[in-house]
Amino acid sequence: MIVDQIKSGNVAAFKELFNDYFPILCCFAQRFISDDELCKDVAQEALLKYWENRTNFDNFFKVKGYLYVVTKNMALNIVKK
């Protein structure tokens, strides 16, 4: 399972997840931000935060939810500024 591999520090597994979810999170961020570069920054930062906290997750649904929540919160923080 990819989450277990990432949890154990497997960079290749994280890269696979990154490549799959980066464009999805960019599109999601565009619901809040119209700047494409900012959307990419938000998506990348959300995925980085997951990597930093990877040991806290034990299933894919929690990871997916976390990525969407972090992306939304970061995008809304940008909108506030």
C-alpha positions as CSV (number, residue, x, y, z in Angstrom):
1,M,0.0,0.0,0.0
2,I,1.4,3.4,-1.0
3,V,0.6,5.1,2.3
4,D,2.6,2.5,4.2
5,Q,5.5,2.9,1.8
6,I,5.5,6.6,2.1
7,K,5.2,6.3,5.9
8,S,8.4,4.3,6.0
9,G,10.2,7.0,4.0
10,N,10.0,5.6,0.5
11,V,10.7,8.6,-1.7
12,A,9.7,6.8,-4.9
13,A,6.3,6.1,-3.6
14,F,5.9,9.7,-2.5
15,K,7.0,10.9,-5.9
16,E,4.3,8.7,-7.4
17,L,1.6,10.2,-5.1
18,F,3.0,13.7,-5.8
19,N,2.8,13.2,-9.6
20,D,-0.8,11.9,-9.3
21,Y,-2.1,14.5,-6.9
22,F,-0.2,17.7,-7.8
23,P,-2.4,18.5,-10.8
24,I,-5.5,17.6,-8.9
25,L,-4.6,19.9,-6.0
26,C,-3.7,22.7,-8.4
27,C,-7.2,22.5,-10.0
28,F,-8.8,22.4,-6.5
29,A,-6.8,25.5,-5.5
30,Q,-8.1,27.3,-8.6
31,R,-11.5,27.3,-7.0
32,F,-10.2,29.9,-4.5
33,I,-7.2,31.5,-6.4
34,S,-7.0,32.6,-10.0
35,D,-3.2,32.8,-10.2
36,D,-1.9,29.5,-11.7
37,E,1.6,30.0,-10.1
38,L,0.1,30.5,-6.6
39,C,-2.1,27.4,-7.1
40,K,1.1,25.4,-8.0
41,D,2.8,26.8,-4.9
42,V,-0.2,25.8,-2.7
43,A,-0.4,22.3,-4.1
44,Q,3.3,21.8,-3.7
45,E,3.3,23.1,-0.1
46,A,0.3,20.8,0.8
47,L,2.2,17.8,-0.5
48,L,5.3,18.8,1.4
49,K,3.3,19.2,4.6
50,Y,2.0,15.6,4.1
51,W,5.6,14.4,3.6
52,E,6.6,16.1,6.8
53,N,3.7,14.5,8.7
54,R,3.6,11.2,6.9
55,T,4.0,9.1,10.0
56,N,0.6,10.3,11.3
57,F,-1.4,8.6,8.5
58,D,-2.4,5.0,8.2
59,N,-4.8,5.0,5.2
60,F,-5.2,6.7,1.9
61,F,-8.6,8.3,2.7
62,K,-7.0,10.3,5.6
63,V,-4.2,11.4,3.3
64,K,-6.5,12.5,0.6
65,G,-8.7,14.4,3.1
66,Y,-5.6,16.0,4.6
67,L,-4.3,17.2,1.3
68,Y,-7.6,18.8,0.4
69,V,-8.0,20.5,3.7
70,V,-4.5,21.8,3.7
71,T,-4.8,23.0,0.1
72,K,-8.1,24.8,0.9
73,N,-6.9,26.4,4.1
74,M,-3.7,27.7,2.4
75,A,-5.6,29.0,-0.6
76,L,-8.1,30.8,1.7
77,N,-5.2,32.3,3.7
78,I,-3.8,33.7,0.4
79,V,-7.2,35.2,-0.5
80,K,-7.5,36.9,2.9
81,K,-4.1,38.6,2.3
